[in-house]
Amino acid sequence: MIPAAFDYHAPTSLEEALQLLGSSPDVKILAGGQSLIPILKLRLAAPEVVVDLGRIDSLRGIREEDDDLVIGAMTSHDEVARSSVVATHALLLSKAVQMVADPQVRHRGTFGGALVHADPAGDLLAPALALDASFVIVGPSGPRTVPAADYFQDMFTTAVGEGEILTEVRVPKHTGWGAHYEKFSRIAQQWAIVAVAATVRVEGSTIAQACVALTNMGSVPIRASATEQALLGVAVDASTIAAAVAGIAEGTRPPSDLNGDGDYRRHLASVLARRSVLAAAG
Ligand SMILES: Cc1cc2nc3c(=O)[nH]c(=O)nc-3n(C[C@H](O)[C@H](O)[C@H](O)COP(=O)(O)OP(=O)(O)OC[C@H]3O[C@@H](n4cnc5c(N)ncnc54)[C@H](O)[C@@H]3O)c2cc1C
């Protein structure tokens, strides 16, 4: 399996990368290559030019900026998983990224790459939506910031356009919140058939705030706003939480495939939501 020939560039600055993106109508960005390389090898894409972002140091790293956590697009899944700053301020991301594939993929694959690839079964989309992350995208006319609610547009389609680069993801701090990512797949280290991302703030023995989103229940991640409302003031108790999340799949149109049909996925969503919220609430 050999990709079609392409010109390879590895710029060391964002400016240079943007220039290269404008140099041909048929350019592809390479991040960790975990999704793109198989696509090239299968010749599902045959770009003339590949621009590797791997040498642009400014795109890598995790930092705190006031009330936000800022994660560079080229930060590897493994770096996010090992970060104590992420675990402290965005525990949901920390837990979800540990569920991505296997150690090899987590070492090569990048946080930004997964969020641009936007596979509906990807594990980082729902947590980013639940945490109200925003996405900094740079193009020829400068940077713009897109909230998660507008960023995921369709299956494998985001607000990142031709000639643009996702540079960083800003995540509002959820310090002190409990979190859990409950993922269901048939075999270990595989894509989610369905998953539920939940992060909650508990006061005393009741849920004071809740953010919940669904993976692979549609072409984009789904924010479970009605369930979030239903959870407010609910006691941290298995039966009351089960009642509050029971309707989480209402109105969703999940895909049907060899892993399960829509009804099966809707059933899974409520089971996983109960487990996820209960675990998040401790
Ligand atoms: C065997 C295997 C199992 C996997 N299992 C899972 C799993 O369980 N859960 C999960 O969530 N993921 C899984 N993945 C996918 C993994 O998370 C990839 O890392 C991710 O989808 C792509 O990230 P990447 O850095 O490798 O991007 P690449 O493959 O390099 O790029 C992916 C796409 O995004 C574009 N792109 C990348 N970065 C940018 C950027 N900064 N700006 C603009 N465009 C950009 C590229 O042009 C390309 O179109 C799996 C992958 C493999 C190979």
The ligand as a Gaussian input file, in Angstrom:
#p B3LYP/6-31G(d) Opt

LIG

0 1
 C       -5.746000       1.946000      14.956000
 C       -6.367000       3.284000      15.319000
 C       -7.321000       3.332000      16.307000
 C       -7.899000       4.549000      16.664000
 N       -8.818000       4.560000      17.658000
 C       -9.336000       5.739000      18.062000
 C      -10.246000       5.792000      19.154000
 O      -10.585000       4.796000      19.800000
 N      -10.752000       7.006000      19.510000
 C      -10.398000       8.154000      18.853000
 O      -10.870000       9.240000      19.228000
 N       -9.513000       8.134000      17.822000
 C       -8.977000       6.963000      17.418000
 N       -8.067000       6.939000      16.394000
 C       -7.747000       8.209000      15.665000
 C       -6.684000       8.989000      16.397000
 O       -7.272000       9.693000      17.467000
 C       -6.016000      10.003000      15.451000
 O       -4.951000      10.518000      16.161000
 C       -6.844000      11.177000      14.974000
 O       -8.044000      10.829000      14.341000
 C       -6.109000      12.013000      13.948000
 O       -5.103000      12.706000      14.556000
 P       -3.709000      12.869000      13.847000
 O       -2.926000      13.829000      14.665000
 O       -3.110000      11.543000      13.618000
 O       -4.115000      13.614000      12.473000
 P       -3.770000      13.286000      10.961000
 O       -4.115000      11.875000      10.639000
 O       -2.405000      13.739000      10.640000
 O       -4.817000      14.282000      10.268000
 C       -6.192000      14.021000      10.291000
 C       -6.924000      15.078000       9.454000
 O       -6.932000      16.337000      10.116000
 C       -6.239000      17.347000       9.336000
 N       -5.468000      18.124000      10.331000
 C       -4.711000      17.597000      11.321000
 N       -4.246000      18.578000      12.116000
 C       -4.719000      19.747000      11.627000
 C       -4.609000      21.108000      12.052000
 N       -3.930000      21.455000      13.152000
 N       -5.242000      22.059000      11.330000
 C       -5.952000      21.713000      10.211000
 N       -6.099000      20.444000       9.782000
 C       -5.494000      19.458000      10.487000
 C       -5.415000      16.563000       8.333000
 O       -5.208000      17.296000       7.145000
 C       -6.275000      15.345000       8.093000
 O       -7.312000      15.652000       7.190000
 C       -7.491000       5.746000      15.999000
 C       -6.523000       5.697000      14.994000
 C       -5.957000       4.479000      14.651000
 C       -4.902000       4.448000      13.586000

